[in-house]
Amino acid sequence: MKSIPPRRTIQPKISTIPRNKSEAAEQLDLYKMVTKRQRIQQELEFMEQRIQLLRQQLGLLDHQIENTEKTIQNLRQSTPSSSQSATPNTCSPQNTTTPNKSVKSSPFQTFYLEY
């Protein structure tokens, strides 16, 4: 029979072992708090930069939306007769019941492949 070696106990991390109250322990705690504070400040600065970038992008999009809406309004005002004349032709009942001949004279050619 094989003998099973005894399991080793996992050693706790140094930071999880309670330290005796000493000046060195307090210095270590201070160091940990200062480094955590610096990391949080850097993260906050990064978030502020990201917010500023997102606001700039929103402003640019708002400007583009306004320009596009103005262009649409100008196109509506400049060509009202062409849009009204095109609407009845596209909704006629004859087009829905009879096949469209332009589909047959399509520039595309259909071919079949056999495997």
N, CA and C atoms as an extended XYZ file, in Angstrom:
345
Properties=species:S:1:pos:R:3:atomname:S:1:resname:S:1:resid:I:1 pbc="F F F"
N         0.814       -1.187        0.000 N   MET     1
C         0.000        0.000        0.000 CA  MET     1
C         0.858        1.250        0.000 C   MET     1
N         0.318        2.244       -0.720 N   LYS     2
C         1.041        3.510       -0.769 CA  LYS     2
C         0.684        4.332        0.457 C   LYS     2
N         1.681        4.945        0.987 N   SER     3
C         1.412        5.816        2.130 CA  SER     3
C         1.132        7.224        1.623 C   SER     3
N         0.143        7.825        2.183 N   ILE     4
C        -0.256        9.176        1.787 CA  ILE     4
C         0.501       10.154        2.674 C   ILE     4
N         1.231       11.083        2.037 N   PRO     5
C         1.959       12.051        2.857 CA  PRO     5
C         0.983       12.991        3.560 C   PRO     5
N         1.329       13.451        4.735 N   PRO     6
C         0.430       14.372        5.448 CA  PRO     6
C         0.299       15.686        4.677 C   PRO     6
N        -0.875       16.232        4.721 N   ARG     7
C        -1.122       17.498        4.025 CA  ARG     7
C        -0.401       18.629        4.736 C   ARG     7
N         0.112       19.513        3.899 N   ARG     8
C         0.795       20.679        4.457 CA  ARG     8
C        -0.238       21.757        4.740 C   ARG     8
N        -0.037       22.463        5.775 N   THR     9
C        -0.936       23.575        6.072 CA  THR     9
C        -0.503       24.778        5.240 C   THR     9
N        -1.474       25.479        4.753 N   ILE    10
C        -1.199       26.669        3.955 CA  ILE    10
C        -0.824       27.796        4.907 C   ILE    10
N         0.328       28.377        4.633 N   GLN    11
C         0.792       29.474        5.469 CA  GLN    11
C        -0.005       30.737        5.149 C   GLN    11
N        -0.471       31.440        6.155 N   PRO    12
C        -1.215       32.677        5.894 CA  PRO    12
C        -0.296       33.750        5.324 C   PRO    12
N        -0.909       34.671        4.584 N   LYS    13
C        -0.137       35.775        4.040 CA  LYS    13
C         0.332       36.672        5.176 C   LYS    13
N         1.402       37.359        4.897 N   ILE    14
C         1.980       38.203        5.937 CA  ILE    14
C         1.009       39.292        6.364 C   ILE    14
N         0.267       39.842        5.402 N   SER    15
C        -0.625       40.945        5.749 CA  SER    15
C        -1.829       40.482        6.565 C   SER    15
N        -2.125       39.168        6.565 N   THR    16
C        -3.273       38.694        7.339 CA  THR    16
C        -2.901       38.284        8.757 C   THR    16
N        -1.622       38.178        9.015 N   ILE    17
C        -1.195       37.828       10.372 CA  ILE    17
C        -1.299       39.079       11.238 C   ILE    17
N        -1.985       38.998       12.359 N   PRO    18
C        -2.054       40.185       13.214 CA  PRO    18
C        -0.668       40.538       13.759 C   PRO    18
N        -0.354       41.826       13.666 N   ARG    19
C         0.956       42.274       14.128 CA  ARG    19
C         0.869       42.826       15.546 C   ARG    19
N         1.968       42.733       16.183 N   ASN    20
C         2.054       43.359       17.504 CA  ASN    20
C         2.081       44.872       17.317 C   ASN    20
N         1.524       45.571       18.256 N   LYS    21
C         1.525       47.029       18.174 CA  LYS    21
C         2.953       47.523       18.362 C   LYS    21
N         3.482       48.036       17.274 N   SER    22
C         4.824       48.605       17.334 CA  SER    22
C         4.896       49.738       16.324 C   SER    22
N         5.985       50.457       16.376 N   GLU    23
C         6.164       51.569       15.448 CA  GLU    23
C         6.275       51.052       14.016 C   GLU    23
N         6.944       49.939       13.810 N   ALA    24
C         7.102       49.378       12.469 CA  ALA    24
C         5.748       48.953       11.892 C   ALA    24
N         4.896       48.373       12.733 N   ALA    25
C         3.574       47.954       12.272 CA  ALA    25
C         2.743       49.167       11.871 C   ALA    25
N         2.833       50.223       12.661 N   GLU    26
C         2.093       51.448       12.335 CA  GLU    26
C         2.635       52.090       11.062 C   GLU    26
N         3.957       52.049       10.871 N   GLN    27
C         4.551       52.583        9.644 CA  GLN    27
C         4.063       51.795        8.420 C   GLN    27
N         3.960       50.485        8.565 N   LEU    28
C         3.464       49.657        7.470 CA  LEU    28
C         2.010       49.988        7.149 C   LEU    28
N         1.195       50.153        8.180 N   ASP    29
C        -0.202       50.538        7.960 CA  ASP    29
C        -0.293       51.893        7.262 C   ASP    29
N         0.538       52.832        7.697 N   LEU    30
C         0.560       54.153        7.085 CA  LEU    30
C         0.940       54.056        5.610 C   LEU    30
N         1.953       53.262        5.312 N   TYR    31
C         2.386       53.078        3.926 CA  TYR    31
C         1.257       52.502        3.078 C   TYR    31
N         0.561       51.510        3.592 N   LYS    32
C        -0.543       50.901        2.852 CA  LYS    32
C        -1.645       51.915        2.576 C   LYS    32
N        -1.968       52.724        3.577 N   MET    33
C        -3.028       53.716        3.400 CA  MET    33
C        -2.625       54.786        2.389 C   MET    33
N        -1.358       55.223        2.433 N   VAL    34
C        -0.891       56.255        1.509 CA  VAL    34
C        -0.892       55.730        0.077 C   VAL    34
N        -0.432       54.511       -0.131 N   THR    35
C        -0.423       53.964       -1.491 CA  THR    35
C        -1.841       53.750       -2.010 C   THR    35
N        -2.747       53.338       -1.140 N   LYS    36
C        -4.142       53.168       -1.554 CA  LYS    36
C        -4.752       54.517       -1.917 C   LYS    36
N        -4.422       55.542       -1.141 N   ARG    37
C        -4.924       56.891       -1.414 CA  ARG    37
C        -4.416       57.393       -2.764 C   ARG    37
N        -3.138       57.175       -3.053 N   GLN    38
C        -2.577       57.598       -4.333 CA  GLN    38
C        -3.249       56.873       -5.497 C   GLN    38
N        -3.486       55.589       -5.334 N   ARG    39
C        -4.126       54.813       -6.390 CA  ARG    39
C        -5.538       55.322       -6.651 C   ARG    39
N        -6.267       55.623       -5.585 N   ILE    40
C        -7.636       56.125       -5.738 CA  ILE    40
C        -7.634       57.503       -6.397 C   ILE    40
N        -6.673       58.361       -6.032 N   GLN    41
C        -6.587       59.677       -6.658 CA  GLN    41
C        -6.282       59.558       -8.150 C   GLN    41
N        -5.388       58.660       -8.520 N   GLN    42
C        -5.080       58.462       -9.937 CA  GLN    42
C        -6.305       57.953      -10.690 C   GLN    42
N        -7.023       57.050      -10.071 N   GLU    43
C        -8.233       56.519      -10.694 CA  GLU    43
C        -9.280       57.617      -10.868 C   GLU    43
N        -9.407       58.487       -9.882 N   LEU    44
C       -10.351       59.598       -9.957 CA  LEU    44
C        -9.961       60.567      -11.075 C   LEU    44
N        -8.680       60.866      -11.210 N   GLU    45
C        -8.222       61.747      -12.287 CA  GLU    45
C        -8.508       61.124      -13.654 C   GLU    45
N        -8.284       59.827      -13.767 N   PHE    46
C        -8.576       59.141      -15.026 CA  PHE    46
C       -10.062       59.225      -15.343 C   PHE    46
N       -10.902       59.054      -14.345 N   MET    47
C       -12.353       59.125      -14.560 CA  MET    47
C       -12.771       60.532      -14.974 C   MET    47
N       -12.165       61.555      -14.382 N   GLU    48
C       -12.492       62.929      -14.756 CA  GLU    48
C       -12.091       63.209      -16.201 C   GLU    48
N       -10.926       62.706      -16.615 N   GLN    49
C       -10.513       62.868      -18.006 CA  GLN    49
C       -11.482       62.153      -18.941 C   GLN    49
N       -11.915       60.987      -18.545 N   ARG    50
C       -12.861       60.213      -19.357 CA  ARG    50
C       -14.198       60.944      -19.468 C   ARG    50
N       -14.659       61.537      -18.364 N   ILE    51
C       -15.912       62.301      -18.378 CA  ILE    51
C       -15.789       63.494      -19.319 C   ILE    51
N       -14.646       64.185      -19.258 N   GLN    52
C       -14.438       65.339      -20.131 CA  GLN    52
C       -14.449       64.908      -21.599 C   GLN    52
N       -13.810       63.800      -21.913 N   LEU    53
C       -13.795       63.302      -23.284 CA  LEU    53
C       -15.197       62.929      -23.745 C   LEU    53
N       -15.962       62.281      -22.887 N   LEU    54
C       -17.329       61.902      -23.242 CA  LEU    54
C       -18.205       63.127      -23.460 C   LEU    54
N       -18.020       64.164      -22.656 N   ARG    55
C       -18.797       65.397      -22.840 CA  ARG    55
C       -18.456       66.068      -24.166 C   ARG    55
N       -17.178       66.041      -24.543 N   GLN    56
C       -16.783       66.603      -25.837 CA  GLN    56
C       -17.436       65.826      -26.979 C   GLN    56
N       -17.455       64.509      -26.853 N   GLN    57
C       -18.078       63.695      -27.890 CA  GLN    57
C       -19.576       63.959      -27.964 C   GLN    57
N       -20.221       64.138      -26.815 N   LEU    58
C       -21.649       64.466      -26.809 CA  LEU    58
C       -21.905       65.810      -27.478 C   LEU    58
N       -21.060       66.794      -27.192 N   GLY    59
C       -21.206       68.100      -27.821 CA  GLY    59
C       -21.052       68.020      -29.328 C   GLY    59
N       -20.089       67.245      -29.783 N   LEU    60
C       -19.882       67.070      -31.215 CA  LEU    60
C       -21.086       66.388      -31.855 C   LEU    60
N       -21.610       65.368      -31.200 N   LEU    61
C       -22.787       64.678      -31.734 CA  LEU    61
C       -24.006       65.591      -31.757 C   LEU    61
N       -24.190       66.404      -30.716 N   ASP    62
C       -25.303       67.354      -30.703 CA  ASP    62
C       -25.204       68.317      -31.881 C   ASP    62
N       -23.995       68.803      -32.139 N   HIS    63
C       -23.784       69.720      -33.260 CA  HIS    63
C       -24.089       69.025      -34.589 C   HIS    63
N       -23.648       67.788      -34.740 N   GLN    64
C       -23.911       67.048      -35.975 CA  GLN    64
C       -25.402       66.769      -36.141 C   GLN    64
N       -26.092       66.482      -35.043 N   ILE    65
C       -27.535       66.238      -35.101 CA  ILE    65
C       -28.266       67.497      -35.547 C   ILE    65
N       -27.879       68.647      -34.989 N   GLU    66
C       -28.512       69.909      -35.379 CA  GLU    66
C       -28.299       70.189      -36.865 C   GLU    66
N       -27.074       69.979      -37.341 N   ASN    67
C       -26.795       70.219      -38.763 CA  ASN    67
C       -27.605       69.279      -39.653 C   ASN    67
N       -27.719       68.031      -39.252 N   THR    68
C       -28.483       67.066      -40.045 CA  THR    68
C       -29.957       67.426      -40.059 C   THR    68
N       -30.498       67.847      -38.913 N   GLU    69
C       -31.905       68.257      -38.864 CA  GLU    69
C       -32.146       69.476      -39.745 C   GLU    69
N       -31.212       70.424      -39.751 N   LYS    70
C       -31.355       71.597      -40.616 CA  LYS    70
C       -31.313       71.193      -42.086 C   LYS    70
N       -30.438       70.272      -42.417 N   THR    71
C       -30.343       69.799      -43.796 CA  THR    71
C       -31.636       69.122      -44.222 C   THR    71
N       -32.216       68.321      -43.344 N   ILE    72
C       -33.482       67.649      -43.648 CA  ILE    72
C       -34.585       68.673      -43.870 C   ILE    72
N       -34.646       69.698      -43.007 N   GLN    73
C       -35.669       70.731      -43.167 CA  GLN    73
C       -35.478       71.490      -44.476 C   GLN    73
N       -34.234       71.785      -44.825 N   ASN    74
C       -33.971       72.482      -46.089 CA  ASN    74
C       -34.374       71.626      -47.282 C   ASN    74
N       -34.110       70.336      -47.210 N   LEU    75
C       -34.494       69.448      -48.309 CA  LEU    75
C       -36.007       69.329      -48.416 C   LEU    75
N       -36.699       69.325      -47.302 N   ARG    76
C       -38.167       69.266      -47.323 CA  ARG    76
C       -38.755       70.526      -47.954 C   ARG    76
N       -38.177       71.676      -47.624 N   GLN    77
C       -38.706       72.939      -48.129 CA  GLN    77
C       -38.360       73.147      -49.601 C   GLN    77
N       -37.220       72.666      -50.038 N   SER    78
C       -36.801       72.926      -51.418 CA  SER    78
C       -37.480       72.012      -52.426 C   SER    78
N       -37.877       70.789      -52.040 N   THR    79
C       -38.485       69.859      -52.989 CA  THR    79
C       -39.772       69.245      -52.443 C   THR    79
N       -40.805       70.066      -52.170 N   PRO    80
C       -42.045       69.463      -51.687 CA  PRO    80
C       -42.838       68.794      -52.802 C   PRO    80
N       -42.758       69.286      -54.046 N   SER    81
C       -43.556       68.719      -55.133 CA  SER    81
C       -43.040       67.347      -55.556 C   SER    81
N       -41.748       67.136      -55.539 N   SER    82
C       -41.220       65.840      -55.969 CA  SER    82
C       -41.542       64.746      -54.961 C   SER    82
N       -41.568       65.065      -53.686 N   SER    83
C       -41.894       64.038      -52.693 CA  SER    83
C       -43.380       63.697      -52.730 C   SER    83
N       -44.254       64.684      -53.042 N   GLN    84
C       -45.684       64.407      -53.117 CA  GLN    84
C       -46.022       63.599      -54.362 C   GLN    84
N       -45.345       63.852      -55.456 N   SER    85
C       -45.646       63.114      -56.680 CA  SER    85
C       -45.108       61.689      -56.615 C   SER    85
N       -44.081       61.444      -55.841 N   ALA    86
C       -43.515       60.098      -55.743 CA  ALA    86
C       -44.336       59.217      -54.820 C   ALA    86
N       -45.029       59.787      -53.880 N   THR    87
C       -45.777       58.999      -52.905 CA  THR    87
C       -46.932       58.227      -53.522 C   THR    87
N       -47.793       58.800      -54.371 N   PRO    88
C       -48.899       58.021      -54.926 CA  PRO    88
C       -48.428       56.869      -55.809 C   PRO    88
N       -47.357       57.005      -56.522 N   ASN    89
C       -46.878       55.941      -57.396 CA  ASN    89
C       -46.398       54.731      -56.604 C   ASN    89
N       -45.828       54.938      -55.459 N   THR    90
C       -45.304       53.813      -54.689 CA  THR    90
C       -46.395       53.076      -53.940 C   THR    90
N       -47.549       53.713      -53.707 N   CYS    91
C       -48.617       53.087      -52.930 CA  CYS    91
C       -49.797       52.650      -53.784 C   CYS    91
N       -49.666       52.624      -55.083 N   SER    92
C       -50.806       52.260      -55.922 CA  SER    92
C       -51.118       50.777      -55.775 C   SER    92
N       -52.416       50.404      -55.809 N   PRO    93
C       -52.783       49.004      -55.651 CA  PRO    93
C       -52.356       48.148      -56.833 C   PRO    93
N       -52.162       48.742      -57.999 N   GLN    94
C       -51.741       47.964      -59.160 CA  GLN    94
C       -50.349       47.379      -58.953 C   GLN    94
N       -49.476       48.107      -58.311 N   ASN    95
C       -48.126       47.610      -58.077 CA  ASN    95
C       -48.117       46.432      -57.112 C   ASN    95
N       -49.085       46.376      -56.213 N   THR    96
C       -49.095       45.286      -55.246 CA  THR    96
C       -49.685       44.018      -55.827 C   THR    96
N       -50.572       44.127      -56.834 N   THR    97
C       -51.214       42.929      -57.376 CA  THR    97
C       -50.487       42.370      -58.583 C   THR    97
N       -49.818       43.201      -59.357 N   THR    98
C       -49.125       42.717      -60.546 CA  THR    98
C       -47.630       42.689      -60.282 C   THR    98
N       -46.933       41.708      -60.821 N   PRO    99
C       -45.486       41.668      -60.616 CA  PRO    99
C       -44.802       42.807      -61.350 C   PRO    99
N       -43.730       43.263      -60.791 N   ASN   100
C       -42.978       44.369      -61.367 CA  ASN   100
C       -42.078       43.837      -62.479 C   ASN   100
N       -42.114       44.459      -63.652 N   LYS   101
C       -41.336       43.987      -64.788 CA  LYS   101
C       -39.861       44.341      -64.650 C   LYS   101
N       -39.548       45.330      -63.822 N   SER   102
C       -38.149       45.719      -63.668 CA  SER   102
C       -37.351       44.646      -62.935 C   SER   102
N       -38.023       43.795      -62.184 N   VAL   103
C       -37.329       42.722      -61.489 CA  VAL   103
C       -36.782       41.718      -62.495 C   VAL   103
N       -37.537       41.452      -63.565 N   LYS   104
C       -37.105       40.492      -64.576 CA  LYS   104
C       -35.942       41.036      -65.391 C   LYS   104
N       -35.900       42.339      -65.586 N   SER   105
C       -34.817       42.928      -66.364 CA  SER   105
C       -33.711       43.448      -65.448 C   SER   105
N       -33.464       42.730      -64.405 N   SER   106
C       -32.442       43.104      -63.439 CA  SER   106
C       -31.050       42.924      -64.044 C   SER   106
N       -30.095       43.753      -63.677 N   PRO   107
C       -28.736       43.602      -64.214 CA  PRO   107
C       -28.015       42.386      -63.618 C   PRO   107
N       -28.612       41.730      -62.636 N   PHE   108
C       -27.984       40.576      -62.007 CA  PHE   108
C       -28.343       39.305      -62.762 C   PHE   108
N       -27.410       38.407      -62.833 N   GLN   109
C       -27.650       37.116      -63.460 CA  GLN   109
C       -27.655       36.052      -62.377 C   GLN   109
N       -28.588       35.125      -62.494 N   THR   110
C       -28.687       34.054      -61.517 CA  THR   110
C       -28.092       32.790      -62.102 C   THR   110
N       -27.283       32.118      -61.334 N   PHE   111
C       -26.747       30.836      -61.773 CA  PHE   111
C       -26.701       29.901      -60.577 C   PHE   111
N       -26.742       28.619      -60.853 N   TYR   112
C       -26.792       27.606      -59.806 CA  TYR   112
C       -25.513       26.782      -59.836 C   TYR   112
N       -25.045       26.444      -58.674 N   LEU   113
C       -23.864       25.596      -58.546 CA  LEU   113
C       -24.277       24.264      -57.964 C   LEU   113
N       -23.768       23.206      -58.549 N   GLU   114
C       -24.032       21.886      -57.999 CA  GLU   114
C       -22.773       21.383      -57.323 C   GLU   114
N       -22.960       20.700      -56.245 N   TYR   115
C       -21.815       20.184      -55.504 CA  TYR   115
C       -21.451       18.806      -55.975 C   TYR   115
